[in-house]
Amino acid sequence: MKKLRLFFITLIALYLILLIPFTKDNNEIYNASKTPFNWNQDALWVSLEKSFQRAKEMQSFKLDSLVEKLTIETDVFFSDLENTVHNPDDTIYGLIEKSFFKIAPLIAAQKIKSDWYLKFYNRIRKKLKEDSKHWDMSSPIARNTSYRILYGMRAATEEILLQTNDNEFISKSLVTDEPSITPFVNVFGIKVHSGDLLVSRGGAEVSAFISRGNDYPGNFSHVALIHIDKETNAPYFVEAHIERGVAISNLNEYLKDKKLRFMVLRPRFDLQEITSNPSLPYEASKFIFDECQTRHISYDFKMDYHDDSAMFCSEVGSYAYKHYGINLWEFQSTISSNGIINWLHDFGVNYFLTQMPSDLEYDPALSVVGEWRNKETLFQDHIDNAVMDALIGEANNGKKLDYNLWALPIARLVKGYCFIQNTFGIESIIPEGMDAVTALKNNYFVEQFQNLKFKTIKKVEQFKKERGYLPPYWQLVRMAEESI
């Protein structure tokens, strides 16, 4: 009995000791201190939905005739300007945005939809990327113009796609056939060359946070650099995972890791460094491919792209190309909202002047080659984004990430076991670099996200039943906010 009593006393003492919170060694935050982008266009979103509803009630031949008239006028207007370089503050981009938003709800309402919107959007993307080579991308006007056009017109394009029948949905969008002499393979019908950067959106809850937790909220949460073996033509994807650090995946492994969408970016062939050495993208991909096989590179939760001893996903591509004189992310990504900073800091992030996956699209050194998504995953992406936007609103209103204090001793014991696994190179439940408290806060975040998503989906189903169409994004955000 004495031994049994001593055992329980020891167990209770150990439990109480493990309840004691530890202070982190490095709590310094490197703040961006910028102003987050705000659309402030609620009235416009409402008017677009009303325009869509009115168009659905029109006779098909009248709607088709109106769409044809407006698209021809817009094409004529744009054709006169397409081959001229414009500055970010020129009125052309505002006029293009206004025209596109005017036509988009009409096309969305068509029974047999014109594919003009996709072709026109891709023309605009190519023009803006060409124009931006001459812009100072660190200036607010250049950042805002790029974001409004590339992200805003994508949002309008996707609202049309989501009102399309499943058998008419256009998954693949080819934008620019940027020249490359490096080996290539096909991924989702898009020709991908060695040295290309694949920007994707994962299906995990934290993926939504990464894509939306930015001064310029985006659609992407992950970056991988593809290396294609010259001898076998086998593709390999070099990417940083929270669970295992920088690692190499084959094509099947890359695609098996859930992707809600992905986009292919390629360094421009006319970059001075590539003009001098056309094989540079292959060499950069080979460099990081070899590097992560010669040393263990853990995941960088701090998001410090200046320190290559550990790397987060964006850092893999920027590190490889920096070695060959090409600095990607011409401008730093900024995270300035206090709520986002507090939550990300709880996950271990210290650097809020960093490199976010979504912002890579706006780099003038890169061409948009193509993009892929399907209807199911696209709507999943929209729901997740809306839920995350609502949670970010809560974070900015002062809500903290909580955790179950009484579970802390168990989490610390699990972390100890995970540490042993990591020592032997085994992937563990709590990733290397993440402590027990962070793991518990992550569980709390996932639970909050899933509960809110469940309530939002219920409202989505009711909306579809009452109105007969999928709710647009601004309605999804409203539903999520009302469900908190």
N, C-alpha and C positions, 0 to 999 in steps of 0.2 A: 504493500500500500504506500509506503514511504517513497519507493522508487517511482510508482505511478503518479503520486502527488508531485514529486520533483519534476517529472517529465512534463506534466501539465503546466506547472509554474514556469518552467523553462520555455515552453511553447508560447504561453501568454506573454512572457517577457520579450521573447523574440518578435512576436506579433506587434507589441507596443513600440519596440525599437524601430521596426520597419514602418510604423505609421509616421515617424518623425519626418517632416518635409526637409529636403536638402535644398540649399541655395546653389543655383547654377553659377559656375565660375565666370562666364562671360555673358552678361546681360546687355552689353552695349548695342545700341541700335543705330544704324547708319540710315538716317531718314532722307526721303526725297524732297519733302517740303515743296511740292508742286500743287497745282489745282487739277483735280480729276475732271475729265471730260464729262459734260452733261448735255444730253440732247435737248432737254427742256422743250419737247415737241408733243406733249400729250394731246393737244388739240389736233395736230396733224394726224396722229395715229387714229383718233376717233373718226376724222373725216375720211381717211383712207378706207376704213371698214364700212362706213356708210356708202362710199362710192362703190365698193365691192357688192354690197347688198342691193343697191339700185341696179347695178349692171346685171346681176343674176336675174332680175325681173324683166330685162329687155328681151326683145325677140332676137334670136341668134343672128339673123342676117344683118340686123341693125347694129348689134354689138360688134360683129366681125368687121363691118364696114367702118365703124368708128375707130376700132383698133388699127385697121389698115391705114386710115387717114392720118392718125396721130403718129404712127411709127414711120411713115414715109416722111412726114414733116420733120421729125426728129433726126432721121437719117440724113436728110438734105442739110439740115442745120449743122450736124456734126461733121459731115464730109468736108465742108468748107474749112474746118478747123483742125481736122485730124492730123495733118502733117505739119502743123505749126507748133512750136514750143510755147507753152504757157506757164506763167508763174502761179504759185499756189493761191495768190490773192486775186487772180483774174476772175471775172464774173462767169466765165464759161463753165466752170465746175459747178457753181451754184445753179446755173440754168439747166445743166445736164441732170443734176440731182432732182430738180423740181419736175422736169419733163418725165424722167423715169418713174418717179413716185406717182405722177398723174396717170401714166399708162398701166403700171403694174396691177392695180386692183381690177382693171378692165380685162386684162389678159387672164388673171386668176379666175374670173367669172365665166370665161368662154368654155363652151362644151368641148370643142376641139381647139386646144390652145395653140396659139402661134408660138414658135420657138425663137421669135425675134428677141425676146428679153435676154435669153442666154447669150446669143451672138453679140448683142449690143453691149451687155455687161462686160464680156470678154474684150471687146474693142476698147472700151473705156479703161479697163484694167491695163491693157498694153500701153495705151497713151499715157496714163498717169505714171506708170513705171518708167516710161521713156522721159517724160517731163521731169520726174523727180531726180533724175541724174544731175540736173542743173540746180536743184534746190538745196538750201541749208536745212537738212532734216532735223536739226536740233531746235529750229525755230518753232514757236507754237502754231503759226499759221500753216506751215508745211505739214506738221504733225496732224493738225485738225483736218486739213483738206484731204490728206491721204486716208485718214480714218473714216471721215464721212463718206468718201466715195467707195473705198475698197470694202469696208465693213458695212456701211449703210446700204449700198446697192446689193451686196450679198444678202443682207437681211430681207430686202424686198424680193429678190430673186427666189429665196427659199420659201417665202410666203406663197409665191405662185406655185412652186414645186409641190408644196404640201396640199394644195387644192387640186392636184392632178390625180387621175386614176392610177392605180398601182401599175397597170400595164403600159401606161404612157409616161411614167416617171423617168426622167433623164438622170442617170446616176453619174455618168462620166462627163466632165467638162474639160476640153483641151483648150489651153489659152495661148501659150507661146512655145513654138518649137525652137528653143534656144540651142544653138549648135554645141556639140560636144563630141570629142573624139574618143572618150573613154568607153569601156564596155557597158552594155546595157541589158536590162531584162524588162519584162512587162509585169506591172503590178496593177491589178484592177483595170487592165486595158490601157494603162498609161506607160509610155516608154520612160524608164528610170535609169539614169546613167550613174556610174561610180562617181562619188563625190557629191551627189544630190542630197539635199536635206529634205526629209519627210516629216512634215509637221502634222500631227494628228491630235485627235481628241479621244481620250480614254473613257471607259464607262464607269470608273470608280467615282465616289462622291468627291474625293479630294481633287479629281481632275476638273470638276466643275469649278471648284474654288480657284485653282490655278488659272483657268481660262478667264474667269470673271474678276478675280482679285487683282485688278490692275487699274491704273489711271485711265487706260483705254481698254475697257472690257472686250474680250475677244471670243473666238470660237475654238481655240487650240490650247492643248495642255502639255504636249510632249513633242520632242524633237529627236530624230534619229538620223545618223549619217550612214549612207549605204556605201559599202565597199564590194566591188564585183571582181572576183578572181580572174585574171587575164587568161589563165590556162584552162580552167574548168567552166568559166562563166557563172560560177555559183555566187549568188548574192548573200552578203552578210550585213546585218544591221547592228551598228555600234550605238549603244544607248545606255543612259544611266537610269537604273531602277532604284526606287526607294528601298526595295527589299534586298537587293544584292549588289548595289553599286554599278560601276560601268561594266557592261557585259556584251557579249556577241550573240546574236540570234540568227538562225537561218530564216528563210522565207516563211516556212510553215509556223515557226515559233513566233515570228513577228506578227503574222496575221491572226494567230490563235489568241494573242493578247488583245482583248476586245477593243475595236476601233469604231467609234461612232461616225468618224469622217477622217479624211486625210488629204493633204495638199503637198504637191511636189514643187520645191524651189531649187533653182539651179544658178550658180554663179554666172554672170554675164560673160559671154565669150570675148567681148571687147574690153574687158578689164585689162589694164596694162600688164599685170602679173600673168594672166592667162594667155594674152597675146604673145608674151615672151616665152611662155612654157605651156602649151595647150594641154599637156598631160598633168598639170598641177592638181586638178580636182581628184584624179586617181591617186596621185602621190599623197595628198592630204588624207584621203580615206585610208590608204595603206598605212600611213604614219600612225593614226589613232587605232587602227586595227591591230598593229603590232604592239603599240604602247600598252594597251589594256591586257595583252597576253604576257607581258614581261613584268608587270607590277599590278598589285591589287589597288584599285582606285575605288574608295568607298564613296557613298552618296553624300553630297554636300547639302546638308539641311540648311546651312547658313545662307546659301545662295550667293556666295562670294566668288565671282568669276575671275577675280585677280589671283586666286590661290588654286593651283592645279593639283594639289595633293589629294583633294577630294573634288568631285564634280557632280553638278546637277545636269539635267538633260540638255539644256541649252548650251551649257559650257562645253559639251563634247564636240559639237560642230565648230564653235568659235575658237576653241583651243587648237583644233586640227588646222584650221585655215590661218590662224594667227601665226603658226609656225612657218607658213609660207608667205607671210606679208600681207594677207588679206584680213582686215578687221571687220567682222560682221557685227550687226547691231550698231550702225553708224551713230545712233543715239541710244542713250541708256533708257531702259524701261524704268518707269517710276511708279511707286506705290505710296500714296500720300494720305489716304483715308485712315483716320485713327483706328476705327473698328477693324479694318482689314489688317492693319499693322499689328494690332494686339493679338488677333487670332493667329496670324501667320507666325508671330513671335512665339506663341504658345507651341507651335509645331517646330520650333527651332530656327526660324529665319531671323537673321540679324541685318541683312543687307536689303534695303528697299530702293536702292539705285542699282539695278541688276539687269538681267537679260531674260525677258519673259517670252515663251514660245510664240504667242500670237503676234508680238511686235516684229518678229522676223520678216513677216510678209511685207512690211513697209520699207525694208532696207533697199535702197536703189541699186546695190551691188548684185541683187538677186532678181531673176525673172520667175514669174509664176508660170510653171509648165502646165499643170493640170490639177484638177480637184475631183474627188470622189465622195459620194454619200448615197445612201439609199433611203427610201421614205421612212421606214420604221426607225432606223437609227437617227435620222435627221430630226424626227419629232421627239425622240428620246432626248436628243441633245437640247432641243428647245425647252422641254419640261425641266430638265436638270438645270439649265441656265436660269430659268425663271425662279425655281426654288432657291438657287444660290443667290440670285439678286435680292430676293426677299430676306434671306438670312443675313446677307451683307448689310441690308438696311437695319436689321436688328443689332448687328455688331456695331454699326455706326451710331446707334442710339444707346450704346453702353452695355449691351448684353455680353457677358463673359462666357468663355468656354469652361464648363464645370467638369468635375469628374467625381467618381465614387471613392471617397477617402478610405472607406473600410475595405475596398478592394486593393488598396495600394500595397499592403504587404505581400499579397498573392502575386500581384503584377511584378514586384521586385524579385521575388523568387523565380518567376518565369523569365524575367530579364537576365538573371544570373545564369539560368540554363541556356538561354539564347546566346549569351556571351561565349559560353563554351562551344556551342555549335558554330558561331561565327569564326572562332579561333581555328576550327578545322575546315572552314570554307563551306559550311552547311547553311542554307537559307533558313531563317528562323521566323517565328511568329512576330516578335518585336525586332524590327530591322536594326542593323548595326548603326550606331549614331543616334538612335531614338531611345530616350530613357522611359522608365515605367510611367511617370506622370504624363508625359507626352502621349504615350500609348493609350492611357485611360481617357485623356482629353480627345484623342482621335475617335475612340469608341463613342464618346458623348456626341461629338460632331456628327458621326455617321448616323447615330440614332435620331438626332434632331432632323437631319436631312431626310431620312427615310420616312419619318412620321409626317413631315410637311409634304413630301412628295406624294404619299398615299392620299392625303386629304385633297391635294391639288388635282390628282388624277380623277378622283370622284367628281370634282367640279367640271373637269374636262368632259367626262362622259355625259354629264347632265347638259352641258353646253351643246355638244354634238347632237344630243337627242332633241333639244329644243330648236336649234337653228339649222341643223343639217349640214354643217361644215366644221372643219377643225378650227379651234380658236387661234387667232393670230398671237404673236408673241406678247404684245402689250396686254392682251386679255389673260394670258398665262401668268404674267407677273402679277396682275390684279388678283387673280384667283389665289396665287401663293401667298400674297400679302394678307388677304382676307382670311386665310386658313391658319395664320399664326395664333 
